[in-house]
């Protein structure tokens, strides 16, 4: 990844999580994007509120020429991707102009190593079945552990990388 660097978010960058959470909201083709304040709903706000102040809050940003172009983060919470206590849930977004260029794959691979170094056994996520990111997560080694009508709960066993 030419001239793209990866680093944990700095506390001064935590406010960016709100914008990246909005980018992570999947909008199927032909549908209108929801208003940006959707991220203020309680079920989404838990992904960003007071980030960095709880055990299990971890992040990694992809940056190019001083601009953050992708972020992946996790925290211990009972969210859409909740699998069990002690397994953090992941959220991820890459800005539209950089999607499909390998940024997400590289970001996710490095993040899984970072999380594994923190002694978690696994990380989970929720993704809509129609979201092309499903393939990204499958290629990275995430496996479907539950599904409902529209969503998949996927789990990555961090022992996969050792």
C-alpha positions as CSV (number, residue, x, y, z in Angstrom):
1,X,0.0,0.0,0.0
2,X,2.0,2.9,-1.3
3,X,2.3,5.8,1.1
4,X,-0.5,4.5,3.3
5,X,0.4,4.3,7.0
6,X,-1.5,2.6,9.8
7,X,-1.7,3.8,13.4
8,X,-4.0,3.5,16.4
9,X,-6.3,6.5,16.6
10,X,-5.1,9.2,18.8
11,X,-7.5,10.5,21.4
12,X,-7.8,13.8,19.4
13,X,-9.0,11.6,16.4
14,X,-11.7,9.8,18.3
15,X,-14.4,12.2,17.1
16,X,-13.8,10.9,13.6
17,X,-15.4,7.6,14.7
18,X,-18.8,9.2,14.4
19,X,-18.2,10.0,10.7
20,X,-16.7,6.6,10.0
21,X,-19.7,4.9,11.8
22,X,-21.9,6.7,9.3
23,X,-19.8,5.4,6.5
24,X,-20.1,1.9,7.8
25,X,-23.9,2.0,7.5
26,X,-24.7,-0.2,4.5
27,X,-27.2,1.4,2.0
28,X,-28.4,-1.2,-0.6
29,X,-28.5,-0.1,-4.2
30,X,-31.6,1.9,-5.0
31,X,-32.2,3.1,-1.5
32,X,-31.5,6.5,-0.1
33,X,-28.9,7.0,2.6
34,X,-30.3,7.6,6.1
35,X,-29.8,11.0,7.7
36,X,-26.4,11.5,9.3
37,X,-27.9,11.7,12.8
38,X,-28.7,8.0,12.6
39,X,-25.4,7.5,14.4
40,X,-27.0,9.2,17.4
41,X,-29.5,6.4,17.9
42,X,-28.8,4.5,21.1
43,X,-28.1,1.2,19.2
44,X,-25.4,2.9,17.1
45,X,-24.1,5.5,19.6
46,X,-22.6,2.6,21.7
47,X,-20.0,2.2,19.0
48,X,-18.4,5.6,19.5
49,X,-19.6,7.1,22.8
50,X,-16.7,7.7,25.2
51,X,-14.4,5.7,23.0
52,X,-11.0,5.0,24.5
53,X,-12.3,5.1,28.1
54,X,-13.3,1.4,28.3
55,X,-11.3,-1.8,28.4
56,X,-11.3,-3.4,25.0
57,X,-11.5,-0.1,23.1
58,X,-9.0,-0.6,20.3
59,X,-8.6,1.2,16.9
60,X,-6.5,1.3,13.8
61,X,-6.6,4.0,11.1
62,X,-5.3,4.0,7.5
63,X,-3.8,7.4,6.6
64,X,-2.7,8.8,3.3
65,X,-1.1,12.2,2.9
66,X,-2.5,13.3,6.3
67,X,-6.0,12.2,5.6
68,X,-7.6,9.2,7.5
69,X,-9.1,7.0,4.7
70,X,-10.2,4.1,6.8
71,X,-10.8,3.0,10.4
72,X,-11.4,-0.2,12.1
73,X,-12.3,-0.3,15.8
74,X,-13.7,-2.6,18.4
75,X,-15.0,-2.6,21.9
76,X,-16.7,-4.8,24.4
77,X,-20.4,-4.1,24.0
78,X,-23.8,-5.7,23.4
79,X,-24.4,-4.6,19.9
80,X,-25.6,-6.1,16.6
81,X,-22.5,-8.2,16.4
82,X,-22.5,-9.4,20.0
83,X,-21.3,-13.0,20.3
84,X,-20.5,-13.4,24.0
85,X,-19.0,-11.6,26.9
86,X,-15.3,-11.0,26.5
87,X,-15.4,-10.9,22.7
88,X,-15.2,-7.4,21.4
89,X,-17.3,-6.3,18.4
90,X,-15.8,-4.8,15.4
91,X,-16.8,-1.8,13.2
92,X,-15.0,-0.7,10.1
93,X,-15.3,1.8,7.3
94,X,-13.2,2.9,4.4
95,X,-14.1,6.2,2.6
96,X,-15.8,5.5,-0.7
97,X,-13.0,6.7,-2.9
98,X,-10.7,4.0,-1.4
99,X,-13.0,1.0,-1.4
100,X,-12.0,-1.9,-3.5
101,X,-8.3,-0.9,-3.5
102,X,-7.1,-3.2,-0.8
103,X,-7.1,-0.7,2.0
104,X,-9.8,-2.6,4.0
105,X,-8.1,-5.9,3.6
106,X,-4.8,-4.5,4.8
107,X,-6.4,-2.6,7.6
108,X,-8.4,-5.6,8.8
109,X,-5.4,-7.9,8.7
110,X,-3.3,-5.5,10.8
111,X,-6.1,-5.0,13.2
112,X,-6.7,-8.7,13.8
113,X,-3.0,-8.9,14.8
114,X,-3.4,-5.9,17.1
115,X,-6.4,-7.4,18.8
116,X,-4.7,-10.8,19.1
117,X,-1.8,-9.1,20.9
118,X,-4.3,-7.8,23.5
119,X,-5.1,-11.4,24.5
120,X,-8.7,-11.6,23.2
121,X,-9.6,-15.0,21.8
122,X,-11.9,-13.7,19.1
123,X,-13.6,-10.7,17.6
124,X,-17.1,-10.6,16.2
125,X,-19.1,-8.4,13.8
126,X,-22.5,-8.0,12.2
127,X,-22.8,-7.4,8.5
128,X,-25.9,-7.3,6.3
129,X,-26.0,-10.2,3.9
130,X,-26.2,-7.9,0.8
131,X,-23.1,-5.9,1.9
132,X,-20.1,-6.6,-0.4
133,X,-17.9,-6.5,2.7
134,X,-19.1,-10.0,3.6
135,X,-16.5,-11.3,1.1
136,X,-13.8,-9.1,2.7
137,X,-14.6,-10.6,6.1
138,X,-14.7,-14.1,4.7
139,X,-11.3,-13.7,3.0
140,X,-9.9,-12.4,6.3
141,X,-11.0,-15.6,8.0
142,X,-14.3,-14.5,9.7
143,X,-16.8,-17.3,9.9
144,X,-20.6,-17.1,10.1
145,X,-21.8,-18.2,13.6
146,X,-25.4,-16.9,13.5
147,X,-27.7,-15.4,11.0
148,X,-31.1,-13.8,10.8
149,X,-33.2,-12.6,7.9
150,X,-30.9,-9.8,6.9
151,X,-27.7,-10.0,8.8
152,X,-24.8,-12.3,9.6
153,X,-22.9,-12.5,12.9
154,X,-19.3,-13.4,12.0
155,X,-16.5,-14.4,14.3
156,X,-12.7,-14.4,13.8
157,X,-10.8,-16.7,16.1
158,X,-7.6,-14.9,16.9
159,X,-5.7,-18.1,17.2
160,X,-6.1,-18.3,13.3
161,X,-3.1,-16.0,12.9
162,X,-0.5,-17.8,15.0
